[in-house]
Amino acid sequence: MRAAHNDIDRDRFLAGLKALPAHCILTKEAELRPYECDGLSAYRKLPWLVLLPETVEQVQLILSHCHQQGVPVVARGAGTGLSGGALPLEDGVLLSLAKFNRILEIDARNRLARVQPGVRNLAVSQAVADLGLYYAPDPSSQIACSIGGNVAENSGGVHCLKYGLTVHNIAALQIVTIDGELLTIGGPALDSAGYDLLALMTGSEGLLGVITEVTVRLLPVPEYAQVILAAFDSAETAGNAVAEIISGGILPAGLEMMDRLAIRAAEDFVQAGYPTDAEAILLCELDGSKAEVDEQIERVCALLEGTGATEVRLAQDEQERQRYWAGRKAAFPAMGRISPDYYCMDGTIPRKHLGKVLATIRNWSQELGLPVANVFHAGDGNLHPLILYDANQPGELERAELFGGRILELCVACGGTITGEHGVGMEKLDQMCVQFDTQELQQFHAIKQAFDADGLLNPGKAIPTLARCAEFGKMHVHHGELPFPELERF
């Protein structure tokens, strides 16, 4: 448990940080306001204090001082996270890594790059493009999201099916612990002795340490890439086609799905060339040598036609391929064209259940009176249902939250998980109680205790207390149990 510090005066606290330049300290309400939320904007809190260090030594100073004073710390990258992981505390420090935005070294021979955590995801690939290299994880927010945040959430992207999540594409981390110690975890070698702390830190959501440097792995740009767009007259049919492609032994670079609402919003926004009369589309990208891609295209087209696609087309050139992906990556912001607000969920299920899960979500949408736009990484079963609502209408946010909770519990009941890449944050704490039992949660707390005994790093996020789970009343739900009658047909 973290120590209370309600009796600590802010000026007295800052007196212990005299080595920190004045321009790195924000205290006025107008300065604090931009940090009141992350991408989950339905929840907002004004931070007690915002600090923007410029050096690793300053991060060490801040964390050791917070540790001594019992002041909690929330680390923040670009603020694009969608689970409230960077939601500040009214009695804590918001530690922004925005000024850590330099690429420190590019090692083309070993296909590695050392970068600071505030470097934008897309900036890494741009920096090494002339070397014929790129950084594979590509979240839809890659133009803005930061590498440090990607590590904290173990982000994926539209090409994660073939090339993996962040954890598969980094070699080392430099972190600062809550007491100010600087640690290097991992290294350039493919493996090392001891526990895999690199995997433990990746996806730890700021609970174990503050990332100050990341060594990412780079890949050669594929010789050739081609995208197939397939249209379907139902989302369920499209979902079933995904399972057929994967079971056919084909591993696409990306396999993405969008339903009718998402298609129309993205098309109006980007003019990607999507068929707006389709109930769902699949985007299937294949890459490798020209001969390999041509052979796989023939097989995938045959599978799509055999599973009920109403239209199958190939991108005619590189510009059209890029437009297809631009539409998919713009799907989230495009929702603003059709709804004042949306609640973005992030669960993962076995691919074989895609069709039935989508049908269940559609039924719940009608029951609760909230439209849903589905856009997700279909190849690895990572769902992103966008529940559309209007926060100005009384009760709609609460219904959206109820709906979102149902979807996540549905994922667990199908043998999946409550998050694929957005993390738990403060959004999915109750559903953690559904996915994990008491003993599993105790192990999570034990790991947290080993790194942060006083619970000062991002408290109240990612791992629920046992008391919260008892209150939620779902601790009896274990893997394989079905919380809703609708699931019995699975």
Summary of the structure (lengths in Angstrom):
residues: 490
radius of gyration: 22.7
end to end distance: 41.6
largest distance: 70.5
contacts: 1743
relative contact order: 0.11
helix: 39%
strand: 20%
